[in-house]
């Protein structure tokens, strides 16, 4: 499939902890496309804000965050050991640091700041300019690439998502409770859907994938059928 004549932009949107990044990563590897984790970019800004006292005791100082933006450079570098790209802030690898519950608790508020979204959306659009890209996030099909040829919207039952997230965090040695994780997920859903700038919503032409009870292989088989349909329409 990677030798298709027309490389396209694939937008993968949806709720947190639906496995969007894992799925988008697998799609990119299957097609030979570039994978861009936009959620990681917002987490990177949140981490930088936490480390530079723009967030204290869970309270986000929006003005202080905005002042930090010009000091933040975000890049992705392929890590052959993981078979995926790691995210770097100002040259420092922060892949592990951005996945903590502390960052998770603040990222929705940081990503709702208009100046943050404008800066990162511009970066994302530049990254996808040459196409052949799989990009996941909350507003890829509606704001970043409204003309993407294939748009997916992923969802799953909140309890299923909490279980997945809990296993991921505890597997990394983090100490969290299932209740804490599920509360974080529900709060993020509410924040993502209700923010004034680029709220999470399904694009009118997006295809819904509810993966509550699907294996990764089943999801990929489903995707390849949809991808083939789009490619046939283009050709």
Secondary structure as UniProt FT lines:
FT   TURN            2..3
FT   STRAND          9..14
FT   TURN            16..17
FT   HELIX           20..31
FT   STRAND          34..37
FT   HELIX           38..51
FT   TURN            52..53
FT   STRAND          55..56
FT   TURN            57..58
FT   STRAND          59..60
FT   HELIX           62..68
FT   HELIX           69..71
FT   STRAND          74..79
FT   TURN            80..83
FT   STRAND          84..89
FT   TURN            90..91
FT   STRAND          92..93
FT   TURN            95..96
FT   HELIX           97..99
FT   HELIX           101..111
FT   HELIX           114..127
FT   TURN            128..130
FT   STRAND          133..137
FT   HELIX           140..144
FT   TURN            146..147
FT   STRAND          150..155
FT   HELIX           158..171
FT   TURN            172..173
FT   HELIX           178..194
FT   TURN            204..205
FT   STRAND          207..210
FT   TURN            212..213
FT   HELIX           216..234
//
